Amino acid sequence: MPDQIDEIKAKIDIVDLISEYIRVKQAGTNWRALCPFHNEKTPSFMISRDKQIWHCFGCGEGGDIFSFIQKIEGLEFAEALRLLAQKAGVKLVAQDPRMSSQKNRLLDINKLAANFWHKTLLESSQAQKARDYLKKRGVNDQIVSDFKIGYAVDSWDSLIKFLRSKNFSANEIFLAGLSVKKERGEDFYDRFRDRLIFPINDVHGNAVGFTGRTLKADDKQAKYINTPQTLIYNKSLVLYNLDKAKQEIKKQDLAIVVEGQMDAIASVQAGVENVIASSGTAFTLDQTKILKRYTNNIAIAFDTDLAGESAAKRGIDVVLGQEMNVKIITLPYGKDPDECIKNNPDDWVNAVKEAKSIMQYYFDQVKDRLDLSKVENKKEAAKILLGVISKIGNRIEQTHWVQKLSEMIQVPEEILRERLPRSGQQKPAVAVAEKSDSVKARNLMLSERILSIALKFPRFLSGLINDLEAAMIPEGDLSRLYKELIVYYTKDIGNSSDSFNYNNFQTKIKPANLAQLADTLVLLAEKDFFDFDQETIKKELSQLVNFLKKDCYAGQLKELEAKIKQAEEKNLSRNEVENLSEQFEKLIKKLNFLD
């Protein structure tokens, strides 16, 4: 298995992998991005193609391709291994115990079920009515194949029998959400029967769940049934068709959101491929964060006569809070995109092009509905629009729309700001942390930056080692790494900065976690100083060392001050008090010299 892990790492470039999830920009020899694991305004997430590592200097997370996939997808190592092996085209050893996780077994079951139902649709005589239905809806053969649409025959156990023949237990089939337990006894029956089947894939194209649409006109039956929540299917984390649309979304820098699966399929068939479906539920925060990997722009299609509390509009609040740009697609015909496309595909294409910004849409709705010459309608307009404006995460954009509202209803901005709803009282920040803790944190930060420069720009090593004592670096891994650096510099290369070889130094560092720390520090220097000239870097290093020394000397002065006071209170000998006072004066001179 270690050989296979190395093979996967060799075949997958970390920059290419991470850029599938977030937008990255080149910064010198490295790449930077806004961290997907915490909120930040300035990019502190760095990726090194040379070292095949990533690290966020804001939240401290970092690692290789496996750790990135585990964290961003919420996977165990076994699932991450499987996913990356599939991406790299590496065949994993089936008998490896790490590959036998329950999640992987459920993914295998769903894959077989999707293939089984798809084959049934294409070949079974029992599926003729399903084929006729798709033809009537205008779904072509290519779309049926691309979306692996299937049909579950009207049978209590056809899928269960098929999966049992593939050595899956009844309990595993139940855990995948494909069977239902009988009220009496221990037996199970197929969840999906006599239904058109739409596989629901995760972002990597793995079938994690299914939607079954009835083909009966019987009102007693639910029109749609879905896989229940399972170990691999959480509807709050899945967006229908994102696996197929993600590249087109990135290319267009726009995601079109429709409600139903048939809407998405019809749109793709009409040539608009950057489309996903919310499957009739409100947009969740998790779905929004997933979508933000590919674009900050979305256009949502919903009926103009839907109530304000509709699923689509509720989801908009979440999207606005994540500072995404939202547009609304108004349909010129039909109740949904599928119906609009059936009437005229060009109408849908044009509706997408003419989508309005969400705020402009709401403003236009209010103007059309209310007579704003009346004071009660002005109050109503302010209530509606301030409620939406308050959801916008960006303060500048908020201010813009408050100004627009002020102009529209002829009410001063100051009054509107007073009425602007707050999304919850902000918790007051802790004014000042314990001073000792804040000094420790500052010294760690200073030490990190000092060592990062020393490792990235070894020409400054000589001056640093002569100027900065190892004892001034806070105890811990940073201190141990600095001591390793001093030993390597003085003994192995004989005080020669020109002979410093980072890769050679790496092989001599023990333990291994210090080598990883060194890589992270080099990445930090490349993040902050990649476009600095040598003279500027030298000044920065000198300043950092001085700051660290000042903190160390200040700490020592406090200790000496306490000792002198204690010595005087205990009436210790004059010599002892004078000795402590001399040390105090020497430190004062050192501090003054730094100024």
matplotlib code that plots the C-alpha trace (Angstrom):
import matplotlib.pyplot as plt

x = [0.0, 2.8, 3.9, 0.4, 0.1, 3.4, 2.1, -1.0, 1.1, 3.3, 0.3, -1.8, -0.3, -1.4, -2.0, -4.2, -6.1, -6.7, -7.7, -10.6, -12.0, -10.9, -9.6, -5.8, -3.4, 0.3, 2.6, 6.2, 7.0, 4.0, 0.3, -2.0, -5.7, -8.4, -8.5, -11.5, -11.4, -11.9, -13.2, -10.5, -10.3, -6.6, -5.2, -3.0, -3.5, -0.3, 0.5, 3.9, 4.2, 7.9, 7.2, 3.6, 2.3, -0.3, -0.5, -2.8, -1.0, -4.3, -5.8, -2.6, -4.0, -1.7, -0.5, -0.5, -3.1, -4.6, -5.0, -6.6, -9.2, -9.9, -10.5, -12.4, -14.6, -14.9, -13.5, -11.6, -8.3, -9.8, -12.4, -9.7, -7.5, -10.2, -11.2, -7.6, -6.8, -9.8, -8.6, -5.1, -6.1, -4.4, -5.9, -6.0, -5.3, -8.8, -7.9, -6.3, -8.3, -8.3, -10.4, -13.1, -14.7, -18.5, -18.7, -16.8, -19.1, -22.1, -20.5, -20.0, -23.6, -24.9, -22.7, -24.1, -27.7, -27.3, -25.9, -28.6, -31.5, -29.9, -29.5, -33.1, -34.3, -32.4, -33.1, -36.1, -39.5, -41.0, -39.4, -41.2, -43.5, -40.5, -38.9, -42.1, -42.4, -38.8, -39.6, -42.7, -40.7, -38.3, -35.3, -32.8, -30.7, -27.5, -28.9, -30.3, -26.8, -24.9, -27.2, -27.5, -31.3, -32.8, -35.9, -36.9, -39.4, -42.6, -41.1, -40.6, -37.1, -35.5, -32.7, -32.2, -31.7, -29.3, -27.2, -27.2, -25.8, -22.9, -22.1, -23.7, -25.6, -29.3, -28.1, -25.6, -28.4, -30.6, -27.8, -27.4, -31.1, -32.1, -34.4, -37.1, -37.6, -40.9, -43.1, -43.2, -40.2, -36.6, -37.1, -36.6, -38.2, -37.0, -37.5, -37.8, -40.5, -42.0, -40.2, -38.0, -34.6, -32.3, -28.9, -27.7, -23.9, -21.4, -19.1, -16.7, -19.4, -20.0, -23.7, -24.6, -28.4, -31.3, -34.6, -37.5, -40.3, -43.6, -45.0, -48.5, -51.2, -52.3, -52.6, -52.2, -48.5, -45.8, -44.6, -41.0, -39.2, -35.6, -32.9, -33.0, -30.0, -27.2, -23.5, -22.8, -25.9, -26.7, -29.0, -27.6, -24.2, -25.2, -26.2, -27.6, -25.4, -22.5, -20.2, -20.9, -21.3, -18.4, -15.9, -18.5, -19.4, -15.7, -15.4, -18.5, -17.9, -21.6, -23.8, -27.4, -29.7, -33.0, -35.3, -35.9, -33.8, -35.8, -35.2, -31.4, -31.6, -33.7, -31.2, -28.2, -30.1, -30.8, -27.0, -26.9, -24.6, -23.5, -26.7, -27.4, -30.6, -31.4, -33.9, -36.7, -34.9, -33.6, -29.9, -27.9, -24.7, -22.7, -24.0, -23.1, -19.6, -19.2, -20.4, -18.1, -15.2, -16.2, -17.7, -19.0, -21.9, -25.2, -28.4, -31.5, -34.6, -37.9, -41.5, -42.2, -45.5, -43.9, -44.4, -41.6, -41.0, -40.4, -37.4, -35.6, -35.9, -35.0, -31.8, -31.0, -30.4, -27.7, -26.1, -26.1, -24.5, -21.6, -21.0, -22.0, -23.4, -27.0, -29.1, -32.7, -33.9, -37.4, -39.1, -41.0, -43.1, -44.1, -44.0, -40.5, -37.4, -38.4, -41.7, -40.1, -37.5, -40.1, -41.9, -38.8, -35.2, -34.0, -36.4, -34.4, -31.0, -32.1, -33.7, -30.3, -28.5, -31.1, -31.0, -31.3, -29.3, -31.3, -31.5, -32.7, -35.2, -36.6, -36.6, -38.5, -41.0, -41.7, -42.0, -44.5, -46.6, -46.7, -47.7, -44.7, -46.5, -48.3, -46.5, -47.8, -46.4, -43.1, -43.0, -43.8, -41.2, -38.5, -39.5, -39.3, -36.1, -34.2, -34.9, -33.1, -30.3, -29.5, -28.7, -25.9, -22.5, -20.6, -20.9, -20.1, -22.8, -25.2, -24.5, -25.1, -28.6, -29.5, -28.6, -30.8, -33.7, -33.3, -33.6, -36.6, -38.8, -37.4, -36.3, -32.9, -30.2, -29.6, -33.2, -33.0, -29.8, -31.4, -34.1, -31.7, -32.2, -29.1, -28.4, -27.6, -25.8, -22.1, -20.2, -17.7, -14.2, -12.0, -10.3, -6.9, -5.7, -3.6, -0.4, 1.9, -0.1, -0.1, 3.6, 4.2, 2.0, 3.9, 7.3, 6.2, 5.1, 8.3, 10.4, 8.4, 9.1, 12.8, 13.4, 11.3, 13.7, 16.8, 15.7, 14.6, 17.4, 20.5, 22.8, 21.5, 22.3, 25.7, 24.5, 21.4, 23.3, 25.8, 23.0, 20.3, 20.8, 18.9, 17.5, 15.5, 13.4, 10.4, 10.8, 9.3, 9.7, 10.8, 13.6, 14.7, 14.7, 16.8, 19.3, 19.4, 20.1, 22.9, 24.5, 24.2, 25.6, 28.6, 29.6, 28.4, 29.1, 31.6, 29.9, 29.5, 26.2, 27.2, 27.4, 24.0, 21.8, 18.2, 17.5, 20.7, 19.7, 16.3, 17.8, 19.7, 16.8, 15.4, 12.6, 10.5, 8.0, 10.8, 11.4, 7.8, 7.9, 10.9, 8.9, 6.0, 8.4, 9.9, 6.4, 5.7, 8.7, 7.7, 4.2, 5.4, 8.6, 8.4, 8.5, 10.9, 14.5, 17.4, 18.0, 14.3, 14.4, 17.6, 15.9, 12.9, 15.0, 16.9, 13.7, 12.1, 15.2, 15.1, 11.4, 12.1, 15.1, 13.1, 10.4, 13.0, 14.8, 11.5, 10.6, 14.0, 13.7, 10.4, 11.9, 14.9, 12.6, 10.6, 13.9, 15.3, 12.0, 12.0, 15.7, 15.0, 11.9, 13.9, 16.9, 19.3, 23.0, 23.9, 26.1, 23.2, 21.0, 23.8, 24.5, 20.8, 20.8, 23.9, 22.2, 19.1, 21.2, 23.0, 19.6, 18.4, 21.5, 20.8, 17.2, 18.4, 20.9, 18.1, 16.2]
y = [0.0, 2.6, 2.0, 2.8, 5.9, 7.1, 6.3, 8.3, 11.3, 11.0, 11.1, 13.9, 17.4, 19.2, 22.6, 21.0, 19.1, 22.0, 24.3, 22.0, 23.2, 26.8, 29.5, 29.8, 32.5, 32.1, 33.9, 33.5, 29.8, 29.0, 29.5, 31.3, 31.4, 32.3, 29.4, 27.2, 26.2, 29.6, 33.0, 35.5, 38.5, 38.3, 35.0, 33.1, 29.6, 28.6, 25.7, 24.5, 22.6, 21.8, 20.2, 19.1, 20.5, 23.1, 25.2, 28.0, 30.6, 31.9, 28.8, 26.6, 23.7, 22.0, 18.8, 16.8, 15.8, 13.2, 15.6, 18.2, 15.8, 14.4, 17.8, 19.5, 16.4, 15.3, 11.8, 9.1, 8.1, 5.1, 7.2, 9.8, 7.0, 5.5, 8.9, 9.9, 6.5, 6.8, 10.2, 9.0, 5.8, 3.6, 0.2, -0.4, -3.7, -5.0, -7.0, -4.1, -3.7, 0.1, -0.2, -2.2, 0.7, 0.8, 4.0, 2.4, -0.7, 1.6, 3.5, 0.1, -0.9, 2.4, 2.1, -1.4, -0.2, 2.7, 0.4, -2.2, 0.3, 2.0, -1.4, -2.2, 1.1, 0.4, -3.3, -4.6, -5.0, -3.9, -0.5, 0.4, 2.8, 4.5, 4.9, 6.2, 8.7, 10.1, 10.3, 12.3, 14.6, 15.1, 13.5, 12.2, 9.1, 10.9, 12.6, 9.3, 7.8, 10.9, 11.1, 7.3, 7.5, 4.2, 2.3, 0.2, -2.5, -3.1, -5.8, -6.2, -7.6, -7.5, -5.1, -6.9, -10.2, -8.6, -7.0, -10.2, -12.1, -9.6, -10.6, -7.7, -8.4, -7.4, -5.0, -3.3, -2.8, -1.4, 1.0, 2.3, 3.3, 1.0, -1.3, -0.9, -3.2, -5.0, -4.2, -7.8, -10.1, -9.5, -9.3, -6.3, -5.1, -2.7, 1.0, 2.0, 0.1, 1.1, 4.4, 6.3, 6.5, 9.6, 8.8, 11.6, 12.0, 13.6, 16.2, 13.4, 11.5, 8.8, 7.8, 8.5, 8.5, 8.3, 10.0, 7.9, 9.5, 7.6, 6.8, 6.3, 8.9, 7.7, 10.7, 8.4, 7.8, 10.3, 11.8, 11.6, 9.5, 9.9, 7.9, 8.7, 10.1, 7.5, 7.4, 8.6, 10.7, 14.0, 16.1, 19.2, 18.5, 17.5, 19.5, 17.6, 17.7, 19.5, 16.7, 17.2, 21.0, 22.1, 22.7, 24.7, 26.6, 27.6, 28.4, 30.6, 31.8, 31.3, 28.6, 28.4, 27.0, 25.3, 23.4, 20.0, 17.4, 17.5, 21.2, 20.6, 17.9, 20.0, 22.9, 20.7, 19.3, 22.9, 23.7, 25.5, 23.2, 25.2, 24.3, 22.5, 21.6, 22.2, 19.3, 21.5, 22.3, 25.6, 26.3, 25.2, 26.9, 23.7, 23.7, 27.3, 26.7, 23.8, 26.0, 28.8, 26.5, 27.1, 30.5, 33.5, 34.1, 32.3, 32.8, 31.3, 30.4, 30.4, 31.3, 35.0, 34.3, 32.1, 33.2, 35.0, 32.0, 29.6, 27.3, 29.2, 32.5, 31.1, 29.8, 33.2, 34.6, 32.0, 32.8, 36.5, 36.0, 34.3, 37.4, 35.7, 37.7, 36.5, 37.0, 36.0, 34.4, 35.4, 32.9, 34.4, 31.2, 28.3, 27.5, 26.1, 25.9, 22.5, 23.9, 27.0, 25.0, 22.7, 25.8, 27.4, 26.6, 30.0, 31.6, 29.9, 30.9, 34.5, 34.4, 33.4, 36.2, 38.8, 37.7, 40.6, 41.1, 39.9, 43.3, 44.9, 42.1, 42.8, 46.6, 46.2, 43.8, 46.4, 49.3, 47.3, 46.2, 49.3, 52.9, 54.6, 58.0, 56.7, 56.7, 53.3, 51.8, 53.5, 51.8, 48.4, 48.9, 49.7, 46.7, 44.3, 45.7, 46.4, 42.8, 41.6, 44.2, 43.1, 39.6, 40.9, 40.0, 42.8, 46.2, 48.2, 46.5, 47.0, 50.7, 50.9, 49.5, 51.5, 54.6, 53.3, 52.7, 56.2, 57.6, 55.4, 56.2, 59.7, 58.9, 59.9, 57.2, 57.8, 56.8, 53.7, 52.6, 52.9, 50.5, 48.0, 44.7, 43.2, 39.5, 39.0, 41.0, 40.9, 39.4, 41.9, 40.9, 40.2, 43.6, 42.3, 38.7, 37.9, 39.9, 37.0, 34.9, 37.7, 38.1, 34.4, 34.4, 37.4, 35.8, 32.6, 34.6, 36.6, 33.4, 31.7, 34.6, 34.8, 31.1, 31.2, 33.9, 32.1, 28.8, 30.5, 33.0, 31.3, 34.2, 35.9, 32.9, 34.0, 37.3, 35.8, 33.1, 35.6, 38.0, 35.8, 33.4, 30.1, 30.7, 33.7, 31.4, 30.1, 26.6, 24.0, 22.8, 26.2, 26.3, 22.7, 23.6, 26.7, 24.6, 22.0, 24.9, 26.2, 22.8, 22.2, 25.6, 25.5, 21.9, 20.4, 23.3, 25.2, 28.5, 28.9, 30.3, 29.5, 25.8, 25.7, 23.1, 23.0, 19.5, 18.2, 20.0, 18.4, 14.9, 15.6, 17.1, 14.8, 14.1, 14.1, 16.6, 19.2, 18.6, 19.2, 22.4, 23.6, 23.0, 25.0, 27.9, 28.0, 28.2, 31.1, 33.0, 32.4, 33.7, 36.9, 37.8, 36.3, 39.7, 41.5, 42.4, 41.2, 44.5, 44.8, 41.2, 41.9, 45.0, 42.9, 40.2, 42.8, 44.4, 41.0, 40.0, 43.4, 43.0, 39.5, 40.7, 43.6, 41.2, 38.9, 41.7, 43.2, 39.8, 39.4, 43.0, 42.1, 39.0, 41.0, 43.7, 41.2, 39.6, 43.0, 43.8, 40.4, 40.8, 44.2, 42.9, 40.0, 42.3, 40.1, 41.2, 44.4, 42.5, 40.4, 43.4, 45.3, 42.2, 42.1, 45.8, 45.6, 42.9, 45.2, 48.1, 46.0, 44.9, 48.5, 49.4, 46.5, 47.6, 51.2, 50.0, 48.3, 51.5]
z = [0.0, 0.6, -3.0, -4.2, -2.0, -3.6, -7.0, -6.4, -5.1, -8.2, -10.6, -8.9, -8.8, -5.6, -7.3, -9.9, -7.2, -5.0, -7.9, -8.5, -5.1, -4.8, -7.0, -6.8, -8.1, -8.7, -6.3, -7.4, -7.5, -5.3, -5.4, -3.0, -2.2, 0.3, 2.8, 2.4, 6.1, 7.7, 6.8, 5.7, 3.5, 2.6, 1.2, 3.7, 2.1, 0.2, -2.0, -3.0, -6.3, -5.6, -2.2, -3.0, 0.3, 1.4, 4.5, 5.7, 7.8, 9.1, 10.7, 10.8, 8.8, 6.3, 4.7, 1.4, -1.1, 1.3, 4.2, 2.0, 0.6, 4.0, 5.5, 2.6, 1.9, 5.6, 4.7, 6.6, 5.1, 3.4, 1.5, 0.5, -0.7, -2.8, -4.3, -5.2, -6.5, -8.9, -9.9, -10.5, -12.3, -9.7, -9.0, -5.2, -3.6, -2.9, 0.2, 2.0, 5.2, 5.0, 1.8, 3.4, 5.2, 5.4, 3.3, 0.5, 0.6, 0.3, -2.7, -4.4, -3.8, -5.2, -8.3, -9.0, -8.4, -10.8, -13.5, -12.8, -13.2, -16.2, -18.0, -17.1, -18.7, -21.9, -22.3, -20.3, -21.9, -18.5, -19.0, -22.2, -20.4, -18.8, -22.3, -23.6, -20.8, -21.5, -25.2, -24.4, -22.2, -25.0, -23.3, -25.9, -25.7, -25.1, -22.0, -20.7, -21.1, -19.6, -16.5, -16.3, -15.9, -15.0, -14.2, -11.2, -12.2, -10.3, -8.1, -4.3, -4.5, -7.9, -6.8, -3.5, -5.3, -7.7, -5.0, -2.8, -5.8, -5.7, -2.1, -0.3, 2.8, 3.4, 6.1, 3.8, 1.2, 3.9, 5.1, 1.5, 1.7, -1.1, 0.9, 3.5, 6.5, 6.6, 9.6, 10.6, 10.5, 9.5, 5.7, 3.5, 0.2, -2.5, -1.7, -5.4, -7.4, -10.8, -10.8, -13.2, -11.4, -11.3, -9.6, -7.4, -7.6, -5.3, -6.8, -7.9, -9.8, -7.3, -6.9, -3.3, -3.5, -5.9, -6.7, -8.0, -10.0, -10.2, -13.6, -12.3, -12.4, -8.9, -6.6, -3.6, -4.4, -3.7, -7.0, -5.9, -3.3, -2.3, -0.7, 3.1, 4.8, 4.9, 5.7, 2.2, 1.4, 3.1, 0.9, 2.6, 1.1, -2.5, -5.5, -8.5, -11.6, -9.9, -10.8, -14.5, -14.4, -12.2, -15.1, -17.1, -14.0, -13.5, -17.2, -17.3, -13.7, -13.1, -11.6, -12.7, -10.0, -10.8, -8.6, -10.1, -11.8, -15.0, -15.1, -14.9, -17.6, -19.9, -19.5, -20.4, -23.4, -24.5, -24.4, -21.0, -19.1, -16.1, -14.3, -10.9, -9.1, -5.5, -5.6, -4.2, -0.9, 0.4, -0.2, 2.8, 4.1, 3.3, -0.3, -0.7, 0.6, -1.9, -4.8, -3.8, -4.8, -8.4, -8.6, -6.6, -9.0, -9.1, -11.1, -9.6, -11.5, -9.6, -10.3, -9.9, -8.0, -5.3, -1.7, 0.0, 2.2, -0.7, -0.5, -3.2, -1.5, 1.9, 0.4, -1.0, 2.5, 3.0, -0.3, 0.3, 3.7, 2.0, -0.1, -3.4, -6.3, -6.9, -9.9, -10.6, -13.8, -14.8, -17.0, -20.0, -20.3, -18.2, -14.5, -14.5, -16.8, -18.2, -19.4, -20.7, -22.7, -24.2, -25.5, -26.9, -25.8, -26.9, -24.4, -21.6, -23.1, -23.3, -19.8, -18.4, -20.2, -19.0, -15.3, -12.9, -9.7, -6.7, -5.2, -8.4, -8.7, -5.2, -5.8, -9.1, -7.4, -4.7, -7.1, -9.3, -6.3, -4.1, -4.6, -3.0, -2.8, 0.3, 3.6, 4.7, 1.5, 2.1, 5.5, 3.9, 1.2, 3.8, 5.9, 2.9, 1.4, 4.6, 5.6, 2.4, 2.6, 6.1, 4.7, 2.5, 4.0, 2.4, 4.1, 1.0, -1.0, 1.9, 1.9, -1.9, -1.5, 1.5, -0.6, -3.5, -1.1, 0.4, -3.1, -4.0, -1.0, -0.2, 3.3, 4.7, 4.8, 8.6, 9.4, 7.2, 8.9, 12.3, 11.0, 9.4, 11.1, 12.8, 12.1, 15.8, 18.3, 17.8, 20.6, 22.0, 21.3, 24.3, 24.8, 25.6, 26.2, 29.3, 28.7, 29.2, 26.7, 24.1, 24.4, 24.0, 20.9, 19.5, 20.2, 18.4, 15.4, 15.3, 15.7, 12.8, 10.5, 11.5, 10.8, 7.6, 6.2, 7.4, 5.7, 2.5, 2.2, 3.8, 2.8, 6.1, 8.3, 9.4, 10.7, 12.3, 14.2, 15.5, 16.5, 18.0, 20.8, 20.7, 24.1, 22.7, 20.6, 22.6, 23.9, 21.5, 18.0, 16.7, 19.3, 18.4, 14.7, 15.3, 17.3, 14.4, 12.0, 14.2, 14.4, 10.7, 9.9, 12.3, 12.1, 8.8, 6.4, 8.5, 8.8, 5.0, 3.8, 0.2, 1.1, 2.7, 0.9, 2.1, 0.8, 2.6, 5.8, 5.5, 5.6, 8.8, 10.8, 13.5, 14.3, 11.1, 12.4, 12.4, 8.7, 8.0, 10.1, 8.0, 4.8, 6.2, 7.2, 3.8, 2.3, 4.8, 3.5, -0.1, 0.7, 2.3, 0.6, -2.9, -4.6, -2.1, -3.0, -0.9, 0.8, 1.9, 3.3, 5.2, 6.8, 7.7, 9.3, 11.4, 12.5, 13.5, 15.5, 17.3, 18.2, 19.5, 21.6, 23.0, 24.2, 25.7, 27.5, 28.7, 30.2, 31.8, 33.3, 34.9, 36.5, 37.8, 39.1, 41.0, 42.4, 43.5, 45.3, 46.9, 48.0, 49.5, 51.4, 52.8, 53.7, 51.7, 51.5, 49.8, 47.3, 46.1, 45.6, 43.8, 41.6, 40.6, 40.0, 37.7, 35.6, 35.4, 34.2, 31.5, 30.2, 30.1, 28.0, 25.6, 25.2, 24.6, 22.1, 20.1, 19.9]

ax = plt.figure().add_subplot(projection="3d")
ax.plot(x, y, z, "-o")
ax.set_aspect("equal")
plt.show()
